[in-house]
Amino acid sequence: MAPVQGMQGEVEIIYQILGSDRQRMVSAAPHARTSFGVTGIRPGFAEQAGARYGAAEGQAFGEVGYAISLSDIAAEPFAGLAWVHLSADPFTETGGVSALSGSSSTDEIGYSTVGARWASNLLMTNGMLLVPRASLAWQHAFGTTTPTAALAFRSTGAAFGIWGVPIARDAALVEAGGDLHLSLQTKLGLFYVGQLAANAQDHSVKGNFTWRF
């Protein structure tokens, strides 16, 4: 059978305003050695601090693929770009000597993804339809991959910075699984999703059951 092929794409833009009411418990173990440089924080110390602040998140995503169908197998090489923006307002905690203040922050990162998807239809002898699927892609992150925050103790003004867990610069994205159509109204799905990088890995298994009525 001659292959059927065609170009297709999608674009998605999301922007949302966020609000956060954060509470945290601060404590020091009875035999801990403290070196915060803040009067009042000693071994056995405990108090609660919190703050409200606003934030905004924006995401933009675009992908182009080329669908190829031959017999019962469908394949689609694809390439995509994504951009994620997060900005947070400055905040000032209420509490005690451990209360913090933080300056406004902006984090942005972009992703490029290149890969391919495969799917097929297998009609079983009992009349059920099995649709196996798989996807393999390479994802590259560009921009600042380590989130940071500038904070200070309200009681003394002592400033310090913190660094978050860095995002992998390059990673392989793997998906494999399928849908089992039990009938025209019911479907059972099971998928493995993995992100594999040089210094970090993330694995998950997702299942779903759909009943249309």
Salt bridges, closest charged atoms under 4 A:
ASP21 OD2 - ARG52 NE 3.28
GLU63 OE2 - ARG117 NH2 2.87
GLU76 OE1 - ARG117 NH1 3.21
GLU93 OE2 - ARG22 NH2 3.62
GLU93 OE1 - ARG24 NH2 2.82
GLU108 OE2 - HIS85 ND1 2.87
ASP170 OD1 - HIS140 ND1 2.78
ASP179 OD2 - ARG133 NE 3.34
